[in-house]
Every structure is written in structure tokens, then in C-alpha cells.
Amino acid sequence: MTDELDPQLKARIESYIKDNDVMLFMKGNRHFPRCGFSATVIEVLKRLGVEFATEDILQDPSLRAGIKVFTNWPTIPQLYIAGEFVGGCDIVRDMYESGELATLVQEKLGVTPPDTEG
């Protein structure tokens, strides 16, 4: 058993993250999330009013396994903002509720979320 990531798959994952300011690796897609955790992160991103890309890991078993190795994070969904791994559903939800995610979006992307309090 190896935790080595295939170089082509690593390059593909890096490309998704580099090419999209907000990238979500998830089960399903933005219109049809296939797990509650993915649906929660989609809802948070919609409330923040940011453009985001998604990739359905259920369509590609190598990506499903590879993204976990890439981040050394065992669960899906996985959210990246401005090239940085933010976390999974619980972290994203907690950051949203505390206002930390809105601050991150504003600092990294220059986007002022419409749903912020203050």
C-alpha cells in the first residue's frame, strides 16, 4: 500500500485548484449534491455570493482516492480558496458561522459577501 500520488493526477488536482479561485471537490455537483456535507458547503458558498467550481469525485475513483492523499485529509467535500486548502464541511460551516470565512473570501478574493453581519 502506498500513499504516493500519481504525478499526472497530482498535476490535474493542482490545475483545478490553480484555475479556480474557489474549488470544491465534492460528491455530486452544485445542482445535485449527493451527500448532505457537500450540500452544506454548496449552500455556504451560495450565501457568500462567490463564484466557485466543483468536481464530482464520484465520477472518478482515482480522483476520489487521490484528493485525500493530496491534502492528507480523509473526507469529502474539500474546499480550496485562492489555492489554499480550507477544510471540509464542519470547518467550512464553523468558519462561516463565526464570520471567518467571509473575512477569508474578502481578503483572498476581494469579494464582500452579501450575507455578512456588521
C-alpha positions in Angstrom: 0.0 0.0 0.0 1.4 3.4 -1.0 0.5 6.9 -0.3 2.3 8.1 -3.4 0.2 10.3 -5.7 0.4 9.6 -9.4 2.2 12.6 -10.9 -0.5 13.1 -13.6 -3.3 13.1 -11.1 -1.3 15.5 -8.8 -0.9 17.9 -11.8 -4.6 17.6 -12.6 -5.6 18.4 -9.0 -3.2 21.3 -8.8 -4.6 22.6 -12.1 -8.2 22.5 -10.8 -7.1 24.5 -7.7 -4.9 26.9 -9.6 -7.5 27.6 -12.3 -10.4 28.3 -9.9 -10.3 30.9 -7.1 -12.9 28.7 -5.2 -12.7 25.0 -5.9 -14.8 22.4 -4.2 -14.2 18.7 -4.6 -17.5 17.1 -3.7 -19.9 14.2 -4.1 -22.2 15.2 -6.9 -22.4 18.7 -8.3 -23.7 22.1 -7.4 -27.1 21.3 -8.8 -27.4 17.8 -7.3 -25.2 17.2 -4.3 -25.0 13.5 -3.5 -24.3 13.9 0.3 -25.5 16.3 3.0 -22.0 17.5 3.7 -21.4 18.5 0.1 -24.9 20.2 0.0 -24.0 22.2 3.2 -20.8 23.6 1.7 -22.6 24.5 -1.6 -25.2 26.4 0.5 -22.4 28.3 2.4 -20.7 29.2 -0.9 -24.0 30.4 -2.4 -24.7 32.6 0.7 -21.2 34.1 0.4 -22.0 35.1 -3.2 -18.8 33.8 -4.6 -18.2 32.1 -8.0 -17.0 28.5 -7.5 -16.1 25.4 -9.4 -16.9 21.9 -8.4 -15.6 18.5 -9.3 -17.6 15.3 -8.7 -15.2 12.8 -7.1 -17.9 10.0 -7.5 -17.3 10.2 -11.3 -13.6 9.4 -11.0 -12.3 6.8 -8.5 -8.7 7.9 -8.9 -9.6 11.5 -8.1 -11.7 10.3 -5.1 -8.7 8.5 -3.6 -6.1 11.0 -4.9 -7.6 14.1 -3.4 -7.4 12.5 0.1 -3.7 11.8 -0.4 -3.1 15.2 -1.9 -4.4 17.0 1.2 -3.8 14.3 3.7 -7.4 14.9 4.6 -9.7 11.8 4.9 -13.1 13.2 4.0 -15.0 14.8 1.2 -16.0 17.6 0.5 -12.8 19.6 0.4 -12.8 23.3 -0.2 -9.9 25.4 -1.6 -9.9 29.2 -1.7 -7.2 31.1 -3.6 -5.1 27.9 -3.9 -5.2 27.1 -0.2 -7.0 24.1 1.4 -9.7 25.4 3.8 -11.2 22.2 5.1 -14.3 20.0 5.0 -17.9 20.6 5.8 -17.5 21.1 9.6 -14.7 23.5 9.3 -16.4 25.5 6.5 -19.6 25.7 8.4 -17.9 26.8 11.6 -15.8 29.4 9.7 -19.0 30.7 8.0 -20.9 30.9 11.3 -18.0 32.8 13.0 -17.6 35.2 10.1 -14.1 33.9 9.5 -14.9 32.5 6.1 -16.4 35.8 4.9 -13.2 37.6 6.0 -11.1 35.0 4.2 -13.1 35.5 1.0 -12.8 39.2 1.2 -9.0 39.1 1.9 -8.1 36.5 -0.7 -10.6 37.3 -3.4 -11.6 40.9 -2.8 -15.3 39.8 -2.6 -17.5 41.2 0.0 -20.1 38.6 0.8 -23.7 39.9 0.9 -24.6 37.8 3.9 -22.2 39.2 6.4 -23.3 40.9 9.5 -21.8 44.1 10.8 
